[in-house]
Amino acid sequence: MLLSIPPIEAIGGEYRIFGRGVLACEVQLGATHRMKAILLSQNCEPAYDGPRYEISSSCSGDKIRFILSNEGGGGMQATTTYNLYVNDMAMIHAQPIILPEGGNTIIFEYPSDGRTWRMELLPDAAEPNQRIRVTTVEGCGRLNTGLYNVGFANGFSSGPADIKSSEVFSMNSVGLPYAIAEAMPGMQEENLISTLEPLEFTARAKNKTGHVVNEVVFDLDFVEGLDITTFHILASNEKVKLELISNTTLRATMEDLFLLPDDDAMIRFRVEPNDSLVATSYGADLLVRGNAFLDGEGPVALLSGDHKYNIDDPAQYAGYGDYASELLVYSGRGDDFGERISRNNNGEIFIVGSSDSYTENIWHYGFVIKTNSAGKVIWQKMIVIEGTEIDIRAAMPTADGGCFVVGDLYYLKDPEGYIDFYYGLTARLDADGHVLWYKIMRPVDELAGTIFNGAFMSTDGHIIVYGLV
């Protein structure tokens, strides 16, 4: 039942809306605005005088707060359990907690780091309503990447068929600085898809103005095959203000950014294809084009994000991505080459290689993926140096949770005029995936290129790099 009632009373400059409805048992209530509901009859509910656990949450300055209480009975030793998830990863599972009767609250506080925090509180085993109490805090504070989260729903986690991909992709996709990158791959370089699932994209623009930017605007244009009314922001540098420019164009504005020179402005969003979309033999376009404006400067053209809906060709690739359930897939839309895997003392894994999935499917850039011991992505980083191609060949974990990586860099146009354009590349990443520094080396002469294949720690605490010239 949906109550939609015009306001009938103005009090203090605000409107109050009153409505009355007949509800079924086990109903769930929701509203677009703050709501007070009174149940006039509780005939559906059998007599029960045991614990009634309640949970709520709030974002308070630099703290995330969860408030737990028992509004029923059960005595002073009433006990239940709770779970805590951060970005959908279990941090605390089945933890017992005593919530005595009388409504006294127990408060948990955590740092407001921008991640999505969810707490579940289990009902008493004898309570008639066995619905788990759940509360979520999103977008409180900032991520260590400076990005502002407003959601964590992955558009491809709709069922078991997608679970291999949706579990390994992290919240904020990697991508070029001037592009709208597809968060999830399709088949072949055309990004073919055969089902009308929600799609995710990340739009990025680098601050090349030479000064701090306070406002970034993304104008996003969607083809008719995408339903613009389903647009939903998942993550961003700052809160996003949306404006509908036309039936196919949205304007997303971020203000009060303080975006430093060479930093990226980004928004990650989800949009759904139209149910009535008809697949063509070549593939119906599901295209997102865009431009960016930084403090009014622009437009800065962005590489388009594109999928094609085709129900014929995908049948030729019925086994595409059909891996055993114990295998995890780390891939983009194009060619991805893994080189080496390393593990640190905490069991965390570093995977390195090169990929052209985040360009125009032409140039390869180096990637570093950090996962937990189960293979769930913690972060993924592309190492991009404009005017080059990069291959990361090895990672050496460091004690702080980061890594030291080595590989090779190929100048598309060699700045020194050398015959061989290959240079050795070293870089240092911290525990959060930030590139602290990188060095480009050519230790021989203009005739011989240089490729670094690996590195190890010497007994005196220095790093020894080896490779080919």
MINUKOL-383801 format. One record per residue (C-alpha): chain; y, z, x; residue in three letters. Coordinates in nm, 3 decimals. Layout:
BEGIN
(node 'A' (Y Z X) 'ALA')
...
***
This chain:
BEGIN
(node 'A' (0.000 0.000 0.000) 'MET')
(node 'A' (0.348 -0.091 0.130) 'LEU')
(node 'A' (0.656 0.091 -0.003) 'LEU')
(node 'A' (0.975 -0.113 0.041) 'SER')
(node 'A' (1.258 0.053 -0.154) 'ILE')
(node 'A' (1.633 -0.009 -0.139) 'PRO')
(node 'A' (1.852 0.291 -0.046) 'PRO')
(node 'A' (1.974 0.483 -0.352) 'ILE')
(node 'A' (2.178 0.767 -0.208) 'GLU')
(node 'A' (2.436 0.782 0.071) 'ALA')
(node 'A' (2.481 1.121 0.238) 'ILE')
(node 'A' (2.710 1.177 0.536) 'GLY')
(node 'A' (2.738 0.805 0.606) 'GLY')
(node 'A' (2.358 0.765 0.613) 'GLU')
(node 'A' (2.122 0.635 0.346) 'TYR')
(node 'A' (1.819 0.818 0.217) 'ARG')
(node 'A' (1.528 0.629 0.066) 'ILE')
(node 'A' (1.290 0.790 -0.181) 'PHE')
(node 'A' (0.952 0.659 -0.286) 'GLY')
(node 'A' (0.640 0.784 -0.463) 'ARG')
(node 'A' (0.291 0.641 -0.431) 'GLY')
(node 'A' (-0.070 0.721 -0.507) 'VAL')
(node 'A' (-0.278 0.740 -0.191) 'LEU')
(node 'A' (-0.650 0.711 -0.132) 'ALA')
(node 'A' (-0.841 0.965 0.074) 'CYS')
(node 'A' (-0.841 0.918 0.454) 'GLU')
(node 'A' (-0.509 0.734 0.435) 'VAL')
(node 'A' (-0.299 0.674 0.745) 'GLN')
(node 'A' (0.079 0.687 0.704) 'LEU')
(node 'A' (0.335 0.489 0.903) 'GLY')
(node 'A' (0.698 0.392 0.869) 'ALA')
(node 'A' (0.969 0.184 1.034) 'THR')
(node 'A' (1.204 0.488 1.039) 'HIS')
(node 'A' (1.164 0.864 1.061) 'ARG')
(node 'A' (0.981 0.978 0.747) 'MET')
(node 'A' (0.903 1.302 0.568) 'LYS')
(node 'A' (0.602 1.289 0.337) 'ALA')
(node 'A' (0.479 1.554 0.096) 'ILE')
(node 'A' (0.126 1.544 -0.046) 'LEU')
(node 'A' (0.144 1.684 -0.399) 'LEU')
(node 'A' (-0.232 1.714 -0.436) 'SER')
(node 'A' (-0.511 1.772 -0.188) 'GLN')
(node 'A' (-0.801 1.715 -0.426) 'ASN')
(node 'A' (-0.976 1.485 -0.179) 'CYS')
(node 'A' (-1.010 1.752 0.086) 'GLU')
(node 'A' (-1.298 2.001 0.069) 'PRO')
(node 'A' (-1.233 2.367 0.143) 'ALA')
(node 'A' (-1.206 2.430 0.516) 'TYR')
(node 'A' (-1.051 2.723 0.700) 'ASP')
(node 'A' (-1.142 2.634 1.060) 'GLY')
(node 'A' (-0.921 2.500 1.342) 'PRO')
(node 'A' (-0.679 2.216 1.269) 'ARG')
(node 'A' (-0.565 2.082 1.601) 'TYR')
(node 'A' (-0.237 1.894 1.636) 'GLU')
(node 'A' (-0.079 1.707 1.926) 'ILE')
(node 'A' (0.261 1.549 1.988) 'SER')
(node 'A' (0.451 1.411 2.286) 'SER')
(node 'A' (0.802 1.347 2.409) 'SER')
(node 'A' (1.003 1.197 2.695) 'CYS')
(node 'A' (1.238 1.464 2.827) 'SER')
(node 'A' (1.450 1.359 3.124) 'GLY')
(node 'A' (1.225 1.343 3.427) 'ASP')
(node 'A' (0.925 1.488 3.241) 'LYS')
(node 'A' (0.660 1.363 3.000) 'ILE')
(node 'A' (0.557 1.641 2.765) 'ARG')
(node 'A' (0.242 1.687 2.556) 'PHE')
(node 'A' (0.241 1.969 2.298) 'ILE')
(node 'A' (-0.094 2.096 2.164) 'LEU')
(node 'A' (-0.146 2.354 1.889) 'SER')
(node 'A' (-0.389 2.488 1.631) 'ASN')
(node 'A' (-0.235 2.497 1.283) 'GLU')
(node 'A' (-0.555 2.628 1.121) 'GLY')
(node 'A' (-0.803 2.906 1.179) 'GLY')
(node 'A' (-1.092 2.962 1.416) 'GLY')
(node 'A' (-0.978 3.283 1.579) 'GLY')
(node 'A' (-0.831 3.343 1.921) 'MET')
(node 'A' (-1.107 3.156 2.104) 'GLN')
(node 'A' (-1.095 2.831 1.909) 'ALA')
(node 'A' (-1.194 2.567 2.165) 'THR')
(node 'A' (-1.182 2.191 2.175) 'THR')
(node 'A' (-1.155 1.922 2.444) 'THR')
(node 'A' (-0.892 1.667 2.543) 'TYR')
(node 'A' (-0.871 1.341 2.740) 'ASN')
(node 'A' (-0.574 1.208 2.937) 'LEU')
(node 'A' (-0.529 0.839 3.024) 'TYR')
(node 'A' (-0.260 0.686 3.248) 'VAL')
(node 'A' (-0.224 0.307 3.212) 'ASN')
(node 'A' (-0.559 0.315 3.030) 'ASP')
(node 'A' (-0.736 0.478 3.326) 'MET')
(node 'A' (-0.901 0.815 3.256) 'ALA')
(node 'A' (-0.733 1.092 3.458) 'MET')
(node 'A' (-0.889 1.386 3.269) 'ILE')
(node 'A' (-1.202 1.353 3.058) 'HIS')
(node 'A' (-1.362 1.600 2.815) 'ALA')
(node 'A' (-1.160 1.895 2.948) 'GLN')
(node 'A' (-1.219 2.214 2.741) 'PRO')
(node 'A' (-0.908 2.395 2.615) 'ILE')
(node 'A' (-0.859 2.711 2.406) 'ILE')
(node 'A' (-0.611 2.667 2.122) 'LEU')
(node 'A' (-0.596 2.998 1.930) 'PRO')
(node 'A' (-0.506 3.005 1.563) 'GLU')
(node 'A' (-0.151 3.086 1.467) 'GLY')
(node 'A' (0.031 2.772 1.578) 'GLY')
(node 'A' (0.112 2.884 1.932) 'ASN')
(node 'A' (0.169 2.579 2.148) 'THR')
(node 'A' (0.035 2.481 2.487) 'ILE')
(node 'A' (0.257 2.236 2.678) 'ILE')
(node 'A' (0.153 1.995 2.953) 'PHE')
(node 'A' (0.425 1.829 3.163) 'GLU')
(node 'A' (0.394 1.529 3.395) 'TYR')
(node 'A' (0.650 1.324 3.592) 'PRO')
(node 'A' (0.817 1.044 3.395) 'SER')
(node 'A' (0.711 0.755 3.616) 'ASP')
(node 'A' (0.729 0.470 3.365) 'GLY')
(node 'A' (0.356 0.440 3.317) 'ARG')
(node 'A' (0.186 0.463 2.977) 'THR')
(node 'A' (0.043 0.812 2.919) 'TRP')
(node 'A' (-0.200 0.876 2.634) 'ARG')
(node 'A' (-0.363 1.207 2.538) 'MET')
(node 'A' (-0.651 1.248 2.294) 'GLU')
(node 'A' (-0.737 1.581 2.129) 'LEU')
(node 'A' (-1.076 1.611 1.961) 'LEU')
(node 'A' (-1.110 1.776 1.617) 'PRO')
(node 'A' (-1.329 2.075 1.547) 'ASP')
(node 'A' (-1.687 1.968 1.478) 'ALA')
(node 'A' (-1.675 2.117 1.126) 'ALA')
(node 'A' (-1.339 1.974 1.023) 'GLU')
(node 'A' (-1.368 1.720 0.738) 'PRO')
(node 'A' (-1.123 1.483 0.904) 'ASN')
(node 'A' (-1.297 1.376 1.227) 'GLN')
(node 'A' (-1.015 1.147 1.338) 'ARG')
(node 'A' (-0.926 1.206 1.703) 'ILE')
(node 'A' (-0.563 1.313 1.741) 'ARG')
(node 'A' (-0.386 1.069 1.975) 'VAL')
(node 'A' (-0.032 1.054 2.110) 'THR')
(node 'A' (0.120 0.809 2.358) 'THR')
(node 'A' (0.435 0.806 2.573) 'VAL')
(node 'A' (0.555 0.464 2.690) 'GLU')
(node 'A' (0.856 0.362 2.895) 'GLY')
(node 'A' (0.954 0.712 3.008) 'CYS')
(node 'A' (1.111 0.676 3.352) 'GLY')
(node 'A' (1.037 0.395 3.593) 'ARG')
(node 'A' (0.738 0.267 3.780) 'LEU')
(node 'A' (0.737 0.290 4.157) 'ASN')
(node 'A' (0.803 -0.086 4.147) 'THR')
(node 'A' (1.126 -0.028 3.955) 'GLY')
(node 'A' (0.981 -0.190 3.642) 'LEU')
(node 'A' (1.024 -0.040 3.297) 'TYR')
(node 'A' (0.712 -0.029 3.081) 'ASN')
(node 'A' (0.717 -0.065 2.706) 'VAL')
(node 'A' (0.349 -0.130 2.647) 'GLY')
(node 'A' (0.010 -0.170 2.803) 'PHE')
(node 'A' (-0.185 -0.383 2.555) 'ALA')
(node 'A' (-0.344 -0.674 2.736) 'ASN')
(node 'A' (-0.349 -0.979 2.510) 'GLY')
(node 'A' (-0.694 -1.078 2.629) 'PHE')
(node 'A' (-0.880 -0.754 2.567) 'SER')
(node 'A' (-0.995 -0.860 2.222) 'SER')
(node 'A' (-1.367 -0.822 2.274) 'GLY')
(node 'A' (-1.663 -0.818 2.511) 'PRO')
(node 'A' (-1.625 -1.188 2.595) 'ALA')
(node 'A' (-1.293 -1.115 2.767) 'ASP')
(node 'A' (-1.373 -0.783 2.926) 'ILE')
(node 'A' (-1.442 -0.914 3.278) 'LYS')
(node 'A' (-1.097 -1.065 3.311) 'SER')
(node 'A' (-0.888 -0.817 3.114) 'SER')
(node 'A' (-1.020 -0.521 3.313) 'GLU')
(node 'A' (-0.932 -0.655 3.656) 'VAL')
(node 'A' (-0.581 -0.780 3.588) 'PHE')
(node 'A' (-0.306 -0.528 3.650) 'SER')
(node 'A' (-0.005 -0.459 3.431) 'MET')
(node 'A' (0.255 -0.668 3.610) 'ASN')
(node 'A' (0.131 -1.007 3.721) 'SER')
(node 'A' (0.220 -1.159 4.053) 'VAL')
(node 'A' (0.424 -1.477 4.052) 'GLY')
(node 'A' (0.687 -1.696 4.205) 'LEU')
(node 'A' (1.045 -1.568 4.193) 'PRO')
(node 'A' (1.167 -1.863 3.982) 'TYR')
(node 'A' (0.882 -1.913 3.737) 'ALA')
(node 'A' (0.719 -1.818 3.410) 'ILE')
(node 'A' (0.367 -1.737 3.530) 'ALA')
(node 'A' (0.062 -1.720 3.305) 'GLU')
(node 'A' (-0.086 -1.372 3.328) 'ALA')
(node 'A' (-0.437 -1.491 3.248) 'MET')
(node 'A' (-0.601 -1.811 3.364) 'PRO')
(node 'A' (-0.734 -2.091 3.155) 'GLY')
(node 'A' (-0.986 -2.349 3.272) 'MET')
(node 'A' (-0.904 -2.608 3.536) 'GLN')
(node 'A' (-0.552 -2.674 3.659) 'GLU')
(node 'A' (-0.440 -2.759 3.304) 'GLU')
(node 'A' (-0.512 -2.400 3.191) 'ASN')
(node 'A' (-0.737 -2.517 2.909) 'LEU')
(node 'A' (-0.819 -2.264 2.639) 'ILE')
(node 'A' (-1.054 -2.313 2.345) 'SER')
(node 'A' (-0.965 -2.010 2.128) 'THR')
(node 'A' (-0.626 -1.910 1.990) 'LEU')
(node 'A' (-0.597 -1.575 2.165) 'GLU')
(node 'A' (-0.263 -1.402 2.239) 'PRO')
(node 'A' (-0.114 -1.519 2.569) 'LEU')
(node 'A' (0.078 -1.323 2.831) 'GLU')
(node 'A' (0.346 -1.451 3.070) 'PHE')
(node 'A' (0.575 -1.305 3.335) 'THR')
(node 'A' (0.921 -1.452 3.387) 'ALA')
(node 'A' (1.089 -1.380 3.721) 'ARG')
(node 'A' (1.423 -1.461 3.881) 'ALA')
(node 'A' (1.530 -1.352 4.229) 'LYS')
(node 'A' (1.880 -1.225 4.291) 'ASN')
(node 'A' (2.024 -1.478 4.535) 'LYS')
(node 'A' (2.388 -1.414 4.440) 'THR')
(node 'A' (2.457 -1.207 4.751) 'GLY')
(node 'A' (2.576 -0.910 4.546) 'HIS')
(node 'A' (2.438 -0.644 4.313) 'VAL')
(node 'A' (2.363 -0.788 3.967) 'VAL')
(node 'A' (2.409 -0.573 3.658) 'ASN')
(node 'A' (2.301 -0.816 3.384) 'GLU')
(node 'A' (2.017 -1.067 3.372) 'VAL')
(node 'A' (1.956 -1.302 3.079) 'VAL')
(node 'A' (1.637 -1.502 3.024) 'PHE')
(node 'A' (1.659 -1.789 2.773) 'ASP')
(node 'A' (1.301 -1.866 2.673) 'LEU')
(node 'A' (1.208 -2.177 2.479) 'ASP')
(node 'A' (0.870 -2.191 2.302) 'PHE')
(node 'A' (0.694 -2.501 2.178) 'VAL')
(node 'A' (0.604 -2.514 1.810) 'GLU')
(node 'A' (0.244 -2.426 1.892) 'GLY')
(node 'A' (0.353 -2.070 1.978) 'LEU')
(node 'A' (0.459 -1.828 1.705) 'ASP')
(node 'A' (0.793 -1.689 1.823) 'ILE')
(node 'A' (0.776 -1.410 1.562) 'THR')
(node 'A' (0.485 -1.251 1.755) 'THR')
(node 'A' (0.691 -1.217 2.076) 'PHE')
(node 'A' (0.650 -0.872 2.230) 'HIS')
(node 'A' (0.788 -0.731 2.557) 'ILE')
(node 'A' (0.526 -0.554 2.770) 'LEU')
(node 'A' (0.721 -0.466 3.083) 'ALA')
(node 'A' (1.064 -0.522 3.235) 'SER')
(node 'A' (1.313 -0.393 3.490) 'ASN')
(node 'A' (1.517 -0.230 3.214) 'GLU')
(node 'A' (1.522 -0.212 2.836) 'LYS')
(node 'A' (1.544 -0.559 2.681) 'VAL')
(node 'A' (1.778 -0.669 2.403) 'LYS')
(node 'A' (1.641 -0.967 2.210) 'LEU')
(node 'A' (1.841 -1.231 2.027) 'GLU')
(node 'A' (1.700 -1.521 1.826) 'LEU')
(node 'A' (1.898 -1.830 1.929) 'ILE')
(node 'A' (1.697 -2.079 1.723) 'SER')
(node 'A' (1.355 -2.117 1.564) 'ASN')
(node 'A' (1.211 -2.187 1.910) 'THR')
(node 'A' (1.444 -2.003 2.151) 'THR')
(node 'A' (1.476 -1.633 2.234) 'LEU')
(node 'A' (1.736 -1.469 2.457) 'ARG')
(node 'A' (1.621 -1.157 2.645) 'ALA')
(node 'A' (1.904 -0.957 2.803) 'THR')
(node 'A' (1.875 -0.666 3.046) 'MET')
(node 'A' (2.192 -0.466 3.118) 'GLU')
(node 'A' (2.283 -0.188 3.365) 'ASP')
(node 'A' (2.026 -0.319 3.612) 'LEU')
(node 'A' (2.180 -0.260 3.956) 'PHE')
(node 'A' (1.958 -0.540 4.090) 'LEU')
(node 'A' (1.999 -0.558 4.467) 'LEU')
(node 'A' (2.018 -0.889 4.657) 'PRO')
(node 'A' (1.672 -1.049 4.699) 'ASP')
(node 'A' (1.519 -0.820 4.434) 'ASP')
(node 'A' (1.337 -0.976 4.138) 'ASP')
(node 'A' (1.435 -0.946 3.774) 'ALA')
(node 'A' (1.130 -0.976 3.552) 'MET')
(node 'A' (1.000 -0.946 3.200) 'ILE')
(node 'A' (0.637 -0.962 3.098) 'ARG')
(node 'A' (0.571 -1.062 2.739) 'PHE')
(node 'A' (0.300 -1.155 2.494) 'ARG')
(node 'A' (0.311 -1.429 2.231) 'VAL')
(node 'A' (0.046 -1.566 1.996) 'GLU')
(node 'A' (-0.043 -1.929 1.920) 'PRO')
(node 'A' (0.001 -2.051 1.564) 'ASN')
(node 'A' (-0.320 -2.027 1.364) 'ASP')
(node 'A' (-0.259 -2.377 1.229) 'SER')
(node 'A' (-0.243 -2.535 1.577) 'LEU')
(node 'A' (-0.464 -2.843 1.601) 'VAL')
(node 'A' (-0.640 -2.912 1.929) 'ALA')
(node 'A' (-0.600 -3.262 2.071) 'THR')
(node 'A' (-0.832 -3.454 2.302) 'SER')
(node 'A' (-0.591 -3.400 2.590) 'TYR')
(node 'A' (-0.489 -3.050 2.489) 'GLY')
(node 'A' (-0.212 -2.928 2.260) 'ALA')
(node 'A' (0.068 -2.776 2.467) 'ASP')
(node 'A' (0.132 -2.402 2.458) 'LEU')
(node 'A' (0.439 -2.419 2.677) 'LEU')
(node 'A' (0.713 -2.168 2.761) 'VAL')
(node 'A' (1.023 -2.304 2.937) 'ARG')
(node 'A' (1.313 -2.096 3.056) 'GLY')
(node 'A' (1.636 -2.043 3.244) 'ASN')
(node 'A' (1.786 -1.729 3.392) 'ALA')
(node 'A' (2.147 -1.615 3.425) 'PHE')
(node 'A' (2.248 -1.342 3.671) 'LEU')
(node 'A' (2.584 -1.184 3.587) 'ASP')
(node 'A' (2.670 -1.510 3.413) 'GLY')
(node 'A' (2.579 -1.728 3.710) 'GLU')
(node 'A' (2.336 -2.004 3.625) 'GLY')
(node 'A' (2.139 -2.148 3.469) 'PRO')
(node 'A' (1.860 -2.089 3.720) 'VAL')
(node 'A' (1.571 -2.315 3.617) 'ALA')
(node 'A' (1.228 -2.151 3.597) 'LEU')
(node 'A' (0.893 -2.319 3.647) 'LEU')
(node 'A' (0.731 -2.344 3.301) 'SER')
(node 'A' (0.428 -2.145 3.190) 'GLY')
(node 'A' (0.169 -2.365 3.024) 'ASP')
(node 'A' (-0.168 -2.353 2.851) 'HIS')
(node 'A' (-0.343 -2.636 2.668) 'LYS')
(node 'A' (-0.554 -2.586 2.357) 'TYR')
(node 'A' (-0.859 -2.808 2.367) 'ASN')
(node 'A' (-1.187 -2.753 2.183) 'ILE')
(node 'A' (-1.374 -3.051 2.333) 'ASP')
(node 'A' (-1.343 -3.039 2.710) 'ASP')
(node 'A' (-1.417 -2.665 2.740) 'PRO')
(node 'A' (-1.765 -2.737 2.602) 'ALA')
(node 'A' (-1.833 -2.918 2.929) 'GLN')
(node 'A' (-1.771 -2.591 3.110) 'TYR')
(node 'A' (-1.979 -2.363 2.891) 'ALA')
(node 'A' (-2.086 -2.162 3.193) 'GLY')
(node 'A' (-1.733 -2.129 3.329) 'TYR')
(node 'A' (-1.672 -1.763 3.403) 'GLY')
(node 'A' (-2.015 -1.671 3.266) 'ASP')
(node 'A' (-2.091 -1.404 3.523) 'TYR')
(node 'A' (-2.326 -1.112 3.506) 'ALA')
(node 'A' (-2.163 -0.803 3.350) 'SER')
(node 'A' (-2.163 -0.616 3.681) 'GLU')
(node 'A' (-1.944 -0.883 3.846) 'LEU')
(node 'A' (-1.565 -0.866 3.832) 'LEU')
(node 'A' (-1.352 -1.179 3.853) 'VAL')
(node 'A' (-1.020 -1.191 4.040) 'TYR')
(node 'A' (-0.865 -1.531 3.983) 'SER')
(node 'A' (-0.571 -1.732 3.858) 'GLY')
(node 'A' (-0.543 -2.073 3.702) 'ARG')
(node 'A' (-0.587 -2.280 4.020) 'GLY')
(node 'A' (-0.770 -2.247 4.350) 'ASP')
(node 'A' (-0.824 -1.894 4.481) 'ASP')
(node 'A' (-0.994 -1.820 4.811) 'PHE')
(node 'A' (-1.105 -1.471 4.906) 'GLY')
(node 'A' (-1.131 -1.412 5.279) 'GLU')
(node 'A' (-1.233 -1.052 5.340) 'ARG')
(node 'A' (-1.285 -0.712 5.177) 'ILE')
(node 'A' (-1.203 -0.376 5.339) 'SER')
(node 'A' (-1.240 -0.018 5.215) 'ARG')
(node 'A' (-1.043 0.292 5.306) 'ASN')
(node 'A' (-1.169 0.651 5.334) 'ASN')
(node 'A' (-1.090 0.719 4.966) 'ASN')
(node 'A' (-1.316 0.436 4.851) 'GLY')
(node 'A' (-1.024 0.210 4.753) 'GLU')
(node 'A' (-1.080 -0.159 4.822) 'ILE')
(node 'A' (-0.848 -0.426 4.965) 'PHE')
(node 'A' (-0.923 -0.793 4.891) 'ILE')
(node 'A' (-0.725 -1.061 5.075) 'VAL')
(node 'A' (-0.710 -1.440 5.075) 'GLY')
(node 'A' (-0.492 -1.726 4.954) 'SER')
(node 'A' (-0.415 -1.883 4.616) 'SER')
(node 'A' (-0.221 -2.170 4.466) 'ASP')
(node 'A' (-0.246 -2.021 4.117) 'SER')
(node 'A' (0.111 -1.896 4.118) 'TYR')
(node 'A' (0.285 -2.214 4.231) 'THR')
(node 'A' (0.284 -2.567 4.099) 'GLU')
(node 'A' (-0.084 -2.574 4.203) 'ASN')
(node 'A' (0.021 -2.722 4.535) 'ILE')
(node 'A' (0.115 -2.458 4.792) 'TRP')
(node 'A' (-0.104 -2.165 4.890) 'HIS')
(node 'A' (0.034 -1.815 4.938) 'TYR')
(node 'A' (-0.140 -1.506 5.066) 'GLY')
(node 'A' (-0.256 -1.238 4.826) 'PHE')
(node 'A' (-0.355 -0.874 4.866) 'VAL')
(node 'A' (-0.536 -0.693 4.584) 'ILE')
(node 'A' (-0.594 -0.318 4.591) 'LYS')
(node 'A' (-0.858 -0.177 4.355) 'THR')
(node 'A' (-1.018 0.158 4.295) 'ASN')
(node 'A' (-1.381 0.218 4.387) 'SER')
(node 'A' (-1.492 0.063 4.056) 'ALA')
(node 'A' (-1.300 -0.260 4.116) 'GLY')
(node 'A' (-1.014 -0.192 3.868) 'LYS')
(node 'A' (-0.692 -0.339 4.003) 'VAL')
(node 'A' (-0.432 -0.084 4.116) 'ILE')
(node 'A' (-0.187 -0.354 4.225) 'TRP')
(node 'A' (-0.184 -0.714 4.340) 'GLN')
(node 'A' (0.074 -0.865 4.571) 'LYS')
(node 'A' (0.158 -1.219 4.671) 'MET')
(node 'A' (0.312 -1.256 5.017) 'ILE')
(node 'A' (0.557 -1.543 4.977) 'VAL')
(node 'A' (0.789 -1.677 5.247) 'ILE')
(node 'A' (0.985 -1.976 5.123) 'GLU')
(node 'A' (0.912 -2.304 5.299) 'GLY')
(node 'A' (0.565 -2.197 5.412) 'THR')
(node 'A' (0.201 -2.173 5.314) 'GLU')
(node 'A' (0.021 -1.847 5.390) 'ILE')
(node 'A' (-0.342 -1.736 5.422) 'ASP')
(node 'A' (-0.423 -1.366 5.462) 'ILE')
(node 'A' (-0.750 -1.337 5.653) 'ARG')
(node 'A' (-0.805 -0.963 5.698) 'ALA')
(node 'A' (-0.677 -0.621 5.592) 'ALA')
(node 'A' (-0.700 -0.298 5.788) 'MET')
(node 'A' (-0.650 0.007 5.560) 'PRO')
(node 'A' (-0.405 0.272 5.680) 'THR')
(node 'A' (-0.418 0.648 5.634) 'ALA')
(node 'A' (-0.130 0.651 5.383) 'ASP')
(node 'A' (-0.318 0.434 5.129) 'GLY')
(node 'A' (-0.155 0.109 5.238) 'GLY')
(node 'A' (-0.281 -0.159 5.472) 'CYS')
(node 'A' (-0.200 -0.380 5.770) 'PHE')
(node 'A' (-0.279 -0.748 5.706) 'VAL')
(node 'A' (-0.306 -1.049 5.936) 'VAL')
(node 'A' (-0.341 -1.422 5.882) 'GLY')
(node 'A' (-0.159 -1.747 5.942) 'ASP')
(node 'A' (0.157 -1.914 5.824) 'LEU')
(node 'A' (0.215 -2.288 5.809) 'TYR')
(node 'A' (0.572 -2.418 5.800) 'TYR')
(node 'A' (0.609 -2.712 5.563) 'LEU')
(node 'A' (0.880 -2.825 5.803) 'LYS')
(node 'A' (0.858 -2.656 6.143) 'ASP')
(node 'A' (1.196 -2.509 6.239) 'PRO')
(node 'A' (1.128 -2.550 6.612) 'GLU')
(node 'A' (1.003 -2.907 6.598) 'GLY')
(node 'A' (0.664 -2.807 6.737) 'TYR')
(node 'A' (0.365 -3.039 6.713) 'ILE')
(node 'A' (0.141 -2.771 6.556) 'ASP')
(node 'A' (0.304 -2.586 6.267) 'PHE')
(node 'A' (0.065 -2.284 6.250) 'TYR')
(node 'A' (0.195 -1.937 6.334) 'TYR')
(node 'A' (0.025 -1.598 6.336) 'GLY')
(node 'A' (0.138 -1.360 6.061) 'LEU')
(node 'A' (0.122 -0.980 6.045) 'THR')
(node 'A' (0.253 -0.757 5.766) 'ALA')
(node 'A' (0.249 -0.392 5.664) 'ARG')
(node 'A' (0.213 -0.283 5.300) 'LEU')
(node 'A' (0.251 0.073 5.173) 'ASP')
(node 'A' (0.027 0.251 4.922) 'ALA')
(node 'A' (0.217 0.097 4.630) 'ASP')
(node 'A' (0.196 -0.262 4.756) 'GLY')
(node 'A' (0.550 -0.292 4.889) 'HIS')
(node 'A' (0.584 -0.513 5.198) 'VAL')
(node 'A' (0.750 -0.283 5.453) 'LEU')
(node 'A' (0.782 -0.555 5.716) 'TRP')
(node 'A' (0.628 -0.879 5.837) 'TYR')
(node 'A' (0.630 -1.056 6.173) 'LYS')
(node 'A' (0.571 -1.424 6.256) 'ILE')
(node 'A' (0.427 -1.477 6.603) 'MET')
(node 'A' (0.354 -1.774 6.827) 'ARG')
(node 'A' (0.241 -1.633 7.161) 'PRO')
(node 'A' (0.156 -1.957 7.347) 'VAL')
(node 'A' (0.356 -2.282 7.348) 'ASP')
(node 'A' (0.473 -2.569 7.129) 'GLU')
(node 'A' (0.142 -2.755 7.145) 'LEU')
(node 'A' (-0.095 -2.482 7.034) 'ALA')
(node 'A' (-0.084 -2.330 6.686) 'GLY')
(node 'A' (-0.181 -1.969 6.626) 'THR')
(node 'A' (-0.415 -1.817 6.365) 'ILE')
(node 'A' (-0.484 -1.442 6.340) 'PHE')
(node 'A' (-0.836 -1.369 6.213) 'ASN')
(node 'A' (-0.850 -0.989 6.224) 'GLY')
(node 'A' (-0.727 -0.661 6.367) 'ALA')
(node 'A' (-0.856 -0.317 6.466) 'PHE')
(node 'A' (-0.714 0.014 6.581) 'MET')
(node 'A' (-0.726 0.098 6.951) 'SER')
(node 'A' (-0.815 0.443 7.079) 'THR')
(node 'A' (-0.449 0.511 7.169) 'ASP')
(node 'A' (-0.328 0.443 6.813) 'GLY')
(node 'A' (-0.208 0.086 6.858) 'HIS')
(node 'A' (-0.321 -0.222 6.666) 'ILE')
(node 'A' (-0.504 -0.505 6.840) 'ILE')
(node 'A' (-0.484 -0.848 6.672) 'VAL')
(node 'A' (-0.728 -1.127 6.753) 'TYR')
(node 'A' (-0.754 -1.492 6.651) 'GLY')
(node 'A' (-0.730 -1.852 6.769) 'LEU')
(node 'A' (-0.472 -2.065 6.947) 'VAL')
***
